Structure formats: C-alpha cells, structure tokens
Amino acid sequence: MPLAEMNKRFRECTSEEKSVIRAVKKLYNCGVYEEDRIFQLDQTEHMKLAL
C-alpha cells in the first residue's frame, strides 16, 4: 500500500483507533510484535510494566 494511502487512512481514524495503531507501532519497535504474529500475553504484560 502506498504511503500516501496509509497517511490518508490514518487521518480518517478515530482517536481510539489511532491509539491502538500507535501502541502496535511501539510494540513492533520493542520487538514484541512481528508483522502477522499473534501478541504473546506474557510479553505484552512485561512491556506494560516497563512503560
């Protein structure tokens, strides 16, 4: 998907949806989430405590 389309869709999201997207980005950057993987509950709990 082109970056312009991604930006357009993000701007159209509600604040709640944007919060979820930002959280996924942070988890991805931390190495907890990798592309199409399912979130591991123990890893997300660990990151929640670290944040």
ChimeraX attribute file (.defattr): number of C-alpha atoms within 10 A of each C-alpha:
attribute: neighborCount
match mode: 1-to-1
recipient: residues
	/A:1	5
	/A:2	6
	/A:3	8
	/A:4	9
	/A:5	10
	/A:6	11
	/A:7	10
	/A:8	10
	/A:9	10
	/A:10	14
	/A:11	11
	/A:12	11
	/A:13	12
	/A:14	9
	/A:15	11
	/A:16	9
	/A:17	12
	/A:18	14
	/A:19	12
	/A:20	11
	/A:21	14
	/A:22	12
	/A:23	12
	/A:24	17
	/A:25	14
	/A:26	14
	/A:27	18
	/A:28	13
	/A:29	11
	/A:30	11
	/A:31	10
	/A:32	20
	/A:33	18
	/A:34	13
	/A:35	7
	/A:36	6
	/A:37	8
	/A:38	9
	/A:39	13
	/A:40	10
	/A:41	10
	/A:42	10
	/A:43	13
	/A:44	14
	/A:45	10
	/A:46	11
	/A:47	14
	/A:48	10
	/A:49	7
	/A:50	7
	/A:51	5
